Amino acid sequence: MIAPDLETGIARLREMMDAAEAVVPFTGAGISTECGIPDFRSPGGLWTKMRPIDFGDFLASQEMRDESWRRRFAMQQQFGGAKPGRGHRALASLYKAGKVPGLITQNIDNLHQDSGIAADHVVELHGNTTYASCLGCAKRYDLSWVGERFTASGGRSPDCPGCGGFIKTATVSFGQSMPEDAMRRAQELTQACDLFLAIGSSLVVWPAAGFPLAAKRNGARLVIINRDETEFDEIADLVLHDDIGAALAPFIAH
Ligand SMILES: [Zn+2]
């Protein structure tokens, strides 16, 4: 059912949360927009104006690697200081109450971890942009480490001092395969829950969009909280077409 108004939706959501044993949230860009992080895919979003750098191009050219890091550091100035929003804080409260065994996200902004969910319990389908790693040996690098070398060399992407490999943000780029471990953990969480919350995702990006469907098929209840309609609204047990912060704020434990 589509909630007729926010108040009814929140009351129904609370009943479903209370009745659930294991709640698994699945989050998309919509949960982070109130934190000042734009939805790159949205109409008018960054990716409609500037083509993302494909993984093959990143590997093939020093220029593309330099450009990729130039864009990343420009982004840092705009929203590097972003803090968790009401949606993140509400989900962290449910997690701390023992309701949420783990969370699946399409976001790369680290805000779920910042809100207090242990990194081990956040499954990142598209990786994480708040640190970097070597594509050769997988060694992890802080952005500040990359930034110092990038600046000192006049804007050149540094290579790994250990193995000479390329250093890239720990995100999954277009053209890069989905991380197997994250996909497996997301499937396990989906199978183990009895309430699946799809929040702030248009649910059109596959394979990620398969999770709400899998949860529903497995007998879990499905709740969708998203400003716009999604193609799964019809099969959901509850749909809130509202602002995510407003819909989840009542679930923040103080
Ligand atoms: Zn390396």
Residues whose N, C-alpha, C, O or C-beta is under 5 A from the ligand:
A	BS01	ZN	C134 G136 C137 A138 K139 C160 G162 C163 G164 G165
